[in-house]
Amino acid sequence: MSIVSLVRPEIQALRAYDAAEQLDDTIRLNANESPQISSIGNFRRPLNRYPEVRPQRLQAALAGRFGCSSDQILVTRGSSEAIDLIIRTFCRSGEDHILTPTPAFSMYRHYAIIQGAGVVEVQTVAECDFAIDVDALLAACDAHTKVIFVCSPNNPTGTPLPRADLLRLLDQRRSQSAVVVDEAYIEFGDEQSVIELLNSYPNLLVLRTLSKALGFAGVRCGAVAGAQEIIALLSAIQAPYALATPVVECVEDALNDDQLIIAANAVKQVIAERSRLMSAISNYDFVSKVWPSEANFFLIRVDDAVAMMNHCKAHKVLLRHFGGELADCIRITVGSQSDNDTLLSVLNRFAKD
Ligand SMILES: Cc1ncc(COP(=O)(O)O)c(C=O)c1O
């Protein structure tokens, strides 16, 4: 059963922006563009023209890569934009809420607050390696739980959500909540993407990004995959021409076979470096815990997180400290071999001080 009925009524009624038609081999006098073609950059498409309202070729290429059909995917400005679009599509201000385990990626809460939607958080437990407790999530649901965000592997804990647990969540909330699985770090772990479940679960939405494994954070490109009618509604609220011509062409190039091989090798390298770094770091006396991780980062618990952060920063190495429930924890992104060597030598000095 479709979850379109969960969508805000005014969004259900919204019609997509009626953009000026774009046809090849025509004289375009319908979009108030300049006839002046810029010579800046080396782009395949002229920059005096608007980009496609939605980049069709890119959409097809990403659909092929991620394993769904073209009408099941919307290309977004990073997956961050998809988070915003989903919350605005489903959550009525002052009435509905999102549900998410915590700690989690802070943008779910951020965009919910901007939309005036509530945020219900279910604590995960450090002693259980921050495993997502699906029963606790289900117990926290009510009629206003429009969107459930689960990130797998989770940022900042690195924990994956086992497929069986996700299936239970999808089944139990079938026509009552959109379940968003954020796969920003999926390439670094053992779990397969759940995009293949889209045809069985109309309440499933999957987020993917080019910012991590593919190495294109600077380009700002991601995607949301889901049931065709939900994708059409998300598309209706996304800004027209959201993806700029230089971005579209850069991502088309990034998806060439040669580039994909380079990216896959970089992922292998990060995974190998992750185990090297984790085992080296677990040997320091000031580190009391290194949590397992299926992402390109891992979380550690240390005696004095602020002192360690300051020491590393003084030696020009930046790590991430979140405070709050993670006040004694630090998240370390796995860098290049030489970056990681530098981190270890900085930490050797910290150990001696
Ligand atoms: C879990 C998770 N989801 C989504 C994003 C957003 O990524 P982007 O907007 O670059 O695609 C991030 C970025 O750090 C993230 O950690």
PDBQT file of the ligand as one rigid body, heavy atoms in Angstrom, charges set to zero:
ROOT
HETATM    1  C1  LIG A 401      24.874   9.868   7.645  1.00  0.00    +0.000 C 
HETATM    2  C2  LIG A 401      25.014  10.964   6.675  1.00  0.00    +0.000 A 
HETATM    3  N1  LIG A 401      24.016  11.209   5.826  1.00  0.00    +0.000 NA
HETATM    4  C3  LIG A 401      24.086  12.192   4.939  1.00  0.00    +0.000 A 
HETATM    5  C4  LIG A 401      25.189  13.012   4.883  1.00  0.00    +0.000 A 
HETATM    6  C5  LIG A 401      25.160  14.155   3.911  1.00  0.00    +0.000 C 
HETATM    7  O1  LIG A 401      26.037  13.977   2.914  1.00  0.00    +0.000 OA
HETATM    8  P1  LIG A 401      25.969  14.871   1.574  1.00  0.00    +0.000 P 
HETATM    9  O2  LIG A 401      24.974  15.956   1.785  1.00  0.00    +0.000 OA
HETATM   10  O3  LIG A 401      27.340  15.363   1.387  1.00  0.00    +0.000 OA
HETATM   11  O4  LIG A 401      25.513  13.904   0.538  1.00  0.00    +0.000 OA
HETATM   12  C6  LIG A 401      26.256  12.807   5.753  1.00  0.00    +0.000 A 
HETATM   13  C7  LIG A 401      27.425  13.699   5.719  1.00  0.00    +0.000 C 
HETATM   14  O5  LIG A 401      28.318  13.656   6.512  1.00  0.00    +0.000 OA
HETATM   15  C8  LIG A 401      26.160  11.759   6.681  1.00  0.00    +0.000 A 
HETATM   16  O6  LIG A 401      27.135  11.514   7.559  1.00  0.00    +0.000 OA
ENDROOT
TORSDOF 0
